[in-house]
Amino acid sequence: MNKKLAAALSGGAVLVLALSGCSSSSGNNDKLNSWAKQVCDAVQPQIKKIATANVAIQKEASDDSAPEDVQKADTKGFKDISDAYKVMATAIEKAGPPDVDDGKKKQKDAVKELNDLSASYADLGKQSDALDTKDQAKFADGLSGVAEQLGKLSQSGTDALKKLEEGDVGKAMATQASCKAASAAPSATKG
């Protein structure tokens, strides 16, 4: 049952890499490059925070830890992830739309998606915190439900973020040192 949670977290690491600017060539749009730098600089610490939280949750989930320790790690980790997605949404909102066709829609969709992810992880944290750690069987059942929701969340995709990074935006982000560092951020390993 803890392995189910750990597996779901491994899938969640994919969400972290959505804003890591993986394209290669650079554009010559100074306005877009400035936007990309602002976003990448704000997002990079949050990607590290999410990766660290995923690793901490996964470690407790795969170490046959006591229910109280698993619950504490899950609650804190999900809160940290929720907070990080909220900061990312705010950073993209504050940066304004990227200087590309349909930039306003891409920005709006990405902000909505990040806020939705933040709310979903906050909800997982509340569910985890409400689990009964005194009854091993009830805790296992509850944790299994959390893992199932986490799995769905991990697979829900990051379509708006992918659309935000298409074309020139992705190229501009790929030239930013902070986005390059974000793509190299540690991810949760399978355990």
N, C-alpha and C positions, 0 to 999 in steps of 0.2 A: 504494500500500500504506500509506504514512503517512497518506494522506487517509482511509483506512478507520478507522484509530485515532482520528483527529481527529473523524470523524463519530460514532464510538461514544462519545467523550467528551462530545459535545454532548448526547447522550441521557442521559448520566450526570448532567448538571447538573439534570435533573428530580428526581433523588433528593434533591438538596440542598434543594429547596424543599418537601419533604414536611413538614418541621417548622417551617414559617414562619407558621402561624396566619393564614390568608387570609380567614377569615370576618369579619363586621363587628360585629354587635350584641353588647353585653356582658351577662353574667348577674349576678345579685346574690349569688352564692355566694362568700363571703369565703374559705372553705377552698379552694375550687376556684381562685379567683383567686390565692391564695398559692401553690398548687401550680404553676399556669401560670407565674407569675413565676419561681419557682425553676427550672423546666425551661427556660423561654425564656432566662433569664440564662446558664445553663450551656451551652445548645445554640448560641446565636448566634455565639460565637467559633469554634466547630467548623464551622459552616456557611461562615464566611469562609475558614477553613483549607482546606476541601474545594474551594471555588470557586477559590482561589488555586492549589491543586495542579492542578486541571483545566486552568486557563489555562496553567500552566507546561508541562504534558504536551502540551497541544494545540499550543502554540507550537513546541516542538521537532518534533512530528509533522508540522507543516505547513510548516516552514521548510527542508525538504531538508537537515536537519542531518546531521552525521556519525553513523554508527551508535553510537559511544561516547557522544555527547551525548544522543541519543535514549534510549539505555539508562539513562544516569544520571538523566535527567529522569523517565523512567517509574518507575524503581525508587524514587526519592525521593518522587515524587508519589503512587504507590500506597501507600507506607508512611504518608505524611501522611494520606491519606484513610482508611486502615485505622485509624490512631490516633484520628482524629476521630470515626469511628463508634463506636469503643470507649468514648471519653469520653462520647458522647451516651447510649449504653446505660447506663453507670454513673450518669449524671445522672438518667435516668428511673427507674432502679432505686432510687437514693438518695431521690428525691422521694416514693417510695411510690405507691400507686394513686391516681388522681384520684378525687375525691368525686362519682362518677356511678355509675349502674347498670352493673354488669359492669366496673367500674374496675380491679379486680385482674387480670382476664383481659386487658383492653386493655393494661395496663402490661406484663404478662408477655410477651404476644405482641410488643409493640414492642421490648422489651429483647432478646428472642430474635432478631428480625429485624435489629436494629442490630448485634448480635454476629455474626450470620451474614454481614452485609455487611462487617464488619471483617475477618473471616477470609477472605472471598473476595478482598478487595483486598490483603490480606497475601500470599495465594497468587499473585495477579497480579504483585506486586512480586518475589516469588521467581522466577517464570517469566521475567520481564523480565531480572532479574539474571543468569539462567543462559543467556541467548541468546549465540550466538557472533558477536561483532562483527567478527571478522577476515574472515569469509566473508560478503560482501554478500548473496548469494542465500539462504544459510541464515538470516541475520539477518532478511531480508525475510519469509521463510516463517514464522519463529518469531514475528515481530512481528504478522504477519497472524493467527496463532492467538491471540495475546494480545488483539488487537482484536476477534476474533470472540467470545471469552469476555467481554470488556468489554461488547460489544453485548448479549449475553444477560443479563448482570448488570444493565445499564441498563434492559432491558425486563422484568426479573423482577418489577417493581412494588414498591410499598411498601404493600401491603394493610394490614398491622398498624398502620403509622404513620397511614394514612388513617383506620382505625377508631378509633385513639386520639384523633384530632382531630375526630371527628364530634360534632355537637350542642353541648352546653354546654362541653365541653373546648375545642373550636375557638373558640367565642365568647370564652371566658376568655383563651385564648392570643392572640386578635386584639387584646385590649385592652392587652397588654404591649408596652411600647416596644421591648424587645429582640427580640421576635418580629416586630414591624413592621420593625425594622432588618434582620433576617435575610431577610425576603422581598424586601428591596431589595438584597441582596448581589449582587455581580457574578457573572455566570455565564460559562462558556466560550462564546466566540463562534465561529461557524463560519468556517473559514479555508480 
